[in-house]
Amino acid sequence: MPLIDICSKCETKLAVIGTHCQFCYEEIANILFEAWAYCDWKDKSTEFMLEYMQDKADVGLDYVIDFIQRESKNRKAWYDKHPNWTEKYT
C-alpha cells in the first residue's frame, strides 16, 4: 500500500512518490527532463546542468541527483514522447 501524505507542491493529500503526488511528480519530471535535454543540446557543463535543473523545477540538489539516478533509463522515452521540444528555443 502506498504511503499517504501531503504533497509538498500542491498540498493535496494523495499517494506520494518521494514528497510529491503523482500529478506533481510527472510535471516536475517533465521540467527536469527538458532542462536536462537543453543542457545536453547546448553542451553545458555538469555543474551548470545541475543548477539549471534545480532552478527550472524549483527543487533542491538532492532531488535533482535522485531524479537523474532514478530516471536515466527513461530519457529515450521522454525524447520519443517530446520530439519537438527544441522548438520553443529556436
Sequence and secondary structure as in RCSB ss.txt:
>XXXX:A:sequence
MPLIDICSKCETKLAVIGTHCQFCYEEIANILFEAWAYCDWKDKSTEFMLEYMQDKADVGLDYVIDFIQRESKNR
KAWYDKHPNWTEKYT
>XXXX:A:secstr
   EEE TTT  EEEEETTEEHHHHHHHHHHHHHHHHHHHHTT  HHHHHHHHHHHHT  HHHHHHHHHHHGGGH
HHHHHH TTGGGGG 
